[in-house]
Amino acid sequence: MEIKKRNLVIGILGGGQLAKMSLLAAAEMGFECAILEKESSSPAGKHSRFEFKGQAGDQEALDRFIDVSDVVTLESEFIDPGYLVYIENRGKKVFPSSVTLSMIQDKYIQKKSFSEAGVPVSRFVAVESKDNYISLSSVLGEKFVLKSRTMGYDGYGNALVNDQESLIKGLEKLKSRNSELMAEEFVPFVKELAVMVVRTKRETVFYPVAETIQEHHICKEVRLPSGITTEQESAVREMVTKALDAIVGEGIFGFELFLLSDGTILVNETAPRPHNSGHFTIDACVTSQFENHIRAVAGLPLGSAELLKPYVIMVNLLGKRSGPGFPDNYTAALCEPDVKLHIYGKEESRPGRKMGHITMVGSAEDIYQRALTIEKEIHL
């Protein structure tokens, strides 16, 4: 009997918006995705016939997920690397690998790996039980940032310290989330930057460096051009290459960086997955970060990261209220011919939650204000 061939099935650990946009990119290439998510009808799970309800720790769900997947990737680094080892031992390649994830997940280990590889980073130390404000400030300066070593995102897991009282409050706040902490010097940056990079054994593709603008520790805007020089852009590529070598990085990575007043650039941290700061690539580049993510996972040649127009802005649509996760007024965005609207399909909205984004691409920087005006009119 003839065996019917099927195309590649890419397993994604997680079912949120990053998984959804990766799935849609895979579908355009004729691939399918399997989704493992703790809740059914996730943004990605709604679009897959291989939707598995459960977490990586649910043995039966994980095994069924592995069985249908030819290769596995993830949408969040907040997963025990041991589960990736288990998947690898089942004969499936994982992007990022368990080795890479184990070097990234703990921010202290990540920064230590970068520093030892010669990547410019801020001063940092692991926080020990004996430490106090005097001992830490003697290394980091009068003002520094206390951080959870794992599970920190969108400002969660950070506390600014400038005296013993704020240190005590920061320790109380963060110890409830994570027992292991680190501290970094406060960096008086003039801009926050981000860059997406996709790497396989054969090639590396860098997207243009973007400027990111935060609101309440959550990325609100991404703008291009970033305003840095050609020499600075080259320096970013050099330091990111060193960082990837240090963590044996293969797949897609989002890097966050700081630009200082003297022109120096420091690497802040990386995430081994598609990144919010790279959403502009869907509408602004020849090949989106999601398509190149899928290409890398599938072992295919990477696509061009060239910008289609010189000016780009992406604005996150953050929840403005608690309630249904869909806009009350699509018209506000869709009446503007240059706007691309992306709604993630989350069932529930809450203040500050990433519910979607809009992108505008053009030949003049007037798109910046136009995009911000439209964002204010979208109710989520």
N, C-alpha and C positions, 0 to 999 in steps of 0.2 A: 504494500500500500504506500502510495506517495505521501510523504510528510509535508504538510503545508508550512511554508516558511513564514516567519513574521519579522517585523522590523524591530529595532532596538527599543527596549523598555528601560527607562531611566528612573531609578528609585530616588525619591526625595524624602528625607527625614524632616517633616514639617509640612504644614499645609496653608501657611499664611500668604501674604501678598507676594513675597519674593518667590515662593514656590509656584504661585499662580502664574506670574510673569515668565518664569523659567519654563513652565509647562506649555504656555502659549507659544513661546519661541520654539520649543521642541516639536509642537504640533505642526508648525509651519514647515518643518523639515521632514515630516512624516513619522516622527517618533512618538511613542506614548510614554506617559509617566505614571509610576505608582506612587501613592501618597500615604505616608504614615503620620497620622495626627491624632491627638488625644480626643478631639471631638469630631463627629461626622459633619458633613456639609460645610467644611472649611472653604475658604476662598479657592484653594486649589482642588480640594477633594470633589467639589461640585462638577469639575470638568474632567474627572478621571473615572474610568470603569474599574480601575485598580485602587480603590479607596479603602484603606484599612484604619479602623478606629483603634487607637491604642498608643502607647508610648514605647520608646526603645526598650524599656524594662519589662514590657509585656511579652513574654517569650513566644507565645503562640502567634500573636499579631506580628511580631518582628520576623519570625520564621516564614510566615506566609508572604510578607512583604519581600523578604530576601529571595524567596523562591521564584517570584515573577520578575524580579529586577535583574538586568544584565550588568548594570553598573550603578553605583549609589553615590549621591551627593547630599548636601544638607542646606537648610536655609537659616540655621542658627548654630552658633558655636557652643551653645549652652547644652551640651550633651556629653555624657561620660565617654572619654576616648576608648574605654573598655568595650563599649558597644561597637565601635568601629573596628576594633581588633577582632571581635566576634564575626562581624560581617566579612572582614578580610580573610579570616580563617575558613569561612564558607566558600572561598574562592572568588569573591566579588571585589573588584577594585573600588576604592572609595576616594572621593575628592571633597575635602582635603583628606589626606591619609591620617591614620591614627597617630603617627609620629608627629606630623605637622600640628594637628589639633592639640596634642599634649604640650607643645611648645608655645602655643598661642593662648589657650584658654585661661591660664593663670597669667594675669597682666604683669606680675613681677618677673616670672620666668620669661615671658615674651620680651620685656624690656631688657632684661639681663642678656638674653640671646642676641638682641640687636646691638647692645652696647659692646659686647665682646667681639662682635663682627665689625666694629668700627663705624656703625651707623650713629649719626648724631641724635642724641636723645637728651631730655632734661635729667637733672640729678634725681636719684630715687633711692629709697631704702626699704627693706622689709621692716614692718613694725613688730617689735617684740613686747612682751608683757611688761618688761622693766622700763620701757621707753616713756619719757615725759616730754613736755614742750621744750625744755632746755636742751635735752639730748638730741631731739629731732631738728630743732631750729638751728643748732650749731652746725648741722650738715646741710640743711636745705634752705636756710634763711628764715627771716621773721614770719613770712607768710608762706604757707605750703598747702597742698591738697592731700587729704586723707582719702584713700580709695579701697573699696573691696577688691580683692585680687581676682575674684570671679563673679559672674552674674551681674555685672554693671553695664547699664546702657541708658541712653537718653537722660543722663544726669543722675540716674539712680545709682547708688553706691559711691557717691562723692560727697565730701564735706570740706569746706574751706576752713583753714585753721590759721589764727594769728595770735593766739595766747593759750594759756593752760585751760581756761574755762571752755573755749571753743573746741579744744582738743578733746576734753572730757565729753562734751555734747556729741562731737563727731564719733567718738568711740562707741558711745551708747547707741547712736543711730545705726551705725554700720555693723556693729557686732550682732545685731538682730538679723541681719541679712547674710553675713558671712563672717566666720571666725578668723579668717586670715586676711590681714590688711597690709597695705603698703602706703608709703607717703612719697610725694613728688614735689619738687620745688614749684612754686607758682611762676608760670611763664607769662610775662607781660607781652603777649603777641599783638601784632597789628592786624593780622588776618589769620583766619583758619582756612586751610587748604585741604583738598582731597584729590586723590587720583585712583582710578581703577586700572588694574593690570591683570592680564590673562597670560598664563604661562603653561606651556607643554614641554615635553622633552625636546621638541624640535624648534620651537619659536616662542617669542614673547611679544605681546602687543600692549602698548601703553595708550590709554586714552589721555586727552588733554587735561592738564591740571585745572581744577575748578576752585572757585572761592565758595565757601559755605558760610551761611549766616544763621546763627542759633537764636532761638527764642525759648527762654526758660529751659535751657539745656537740651532742647530738641531742635534738630535741623529744620529750619523753616524755609530757607532759600538756597539754591545752588545757582551760581552765575558764571558765565564764561563770556569774554576772556577773564582770567583770574587776576590780571594786572602784574604778574611777575615777568621777569625778563627771560629771554631765550636761554641765557646762561643758568638762571635759577631753575628753569624747567629741566635742563640737562642734569643739574645737580640732584634734583628730585629723582630722576630716573636712575641715577647712579646709586643713591642711597637706598632706594627701594629694591634694586637688584641685589645689593648686599644683604638686605633684610630677608629677601626670599631665599637666598643661598643659605642663610643662617637657619631657617626653619624648614628647609627642604621643601619649599613651596611649589606645588603644582595644581593648576586650576585657576580660579578667579579670586582676586583679593582686592579689598578696598582699604586704602591707607589714608589716615587722617594725619595732617601735619600742621605745624605752627610756623608762620612767618614773623620774624622779629624785626624791630625797628632798624637794626644794622644790616638787614638783608639776609641774615642767617636763617636757615630753615631746619627745624627739628621734626623728627618723626614722633608722633604721639602714640598711635597704636594702629593695629590692622585687624580686619575681620576676614576670614577665609571663605567668602561667599559673595554673591551680588550684594550691593550696598545701596542704601537710600541715596547717597550722594551721586550715584551713577544712573539714576532713573532718567536723567536728561538724555542719555544715549539712545533711548527708544526712538525718539523723534528727531534728535539732532545729529546723529552719526550714521555713517554708512552701515555699520553693524552694531547692534545694541549690545550692552553688557550681557544681557540674557542670552542672546544668540551665541555670542562668543563663549559664554559659560557652557552652553550645551555642546558647542563644537569641541571645546576642550575635553569635556567629560566623554564625548563620543569618539575621541581620537581623530578628529577631523582638522583640516587646515583652518587657521583662524582668519577672521575677516578684518577689513579695514576699520580703524577707529577714527577716521577723518571726519571732521565737522562738515555739515552740509551748508551752514551759514555761520558767519563770524560771531554773532551775538545769540546767547541762549540764556533763558532763565527757567528754572523748575521751582515751583512753589508747592510745598506740602500742604495738603488739605487736612488740617487737624480738627478733631472733633470739637465742636463748640457747645455741645449739650449732650445729655444722656438721652438715648432713644434709638429709633431705627437707624441703621447705618447707610441710608441712601439719601441723596440730596432732595430737598424740597423743590428746588428750582434749577433743573438742568439748563433752562433757557439762558440764565445769566452767563454761563460759560460758552454755550454752543452758538450764541449769536455773534460771538467774536470769531471771525474767520481764521485767525492765526493761532487760536488756542487748541491744544490737544488735551482732552479731559480723560483722566484715568481714575475710575472708582474701583476699589479693591474688593467689594462684595462682602465686607464684614457685616454680620447680622446686627451687631449693636455698636452704637457710637458712645463715646464718653469724652469729656474735655481732655484735649491733648493727645488723643489716640490718632495714629496715622490712618486716615480713612481713604486717602487717594492723593493725587497730585495733578497739577496742570503744568504744561510745558509750552513755551513760546520760543520760536526760532526766527531770527530776522537779520537784517543788515544794519540796524542802528539800535543804540541802547535805549531808545524810547520804549522798547518792549518791557523793560523792567517795571516801570510804573504802571503800565497797562495791565500787566499780569497781576500785580498786587491789588489793583483796583477790582479786578474780576474775582480774585480769591475772596475778598471781603463780602461779595454778594452771594457766595455759595454757602448754603446752610446745611450743615451735616451734624 
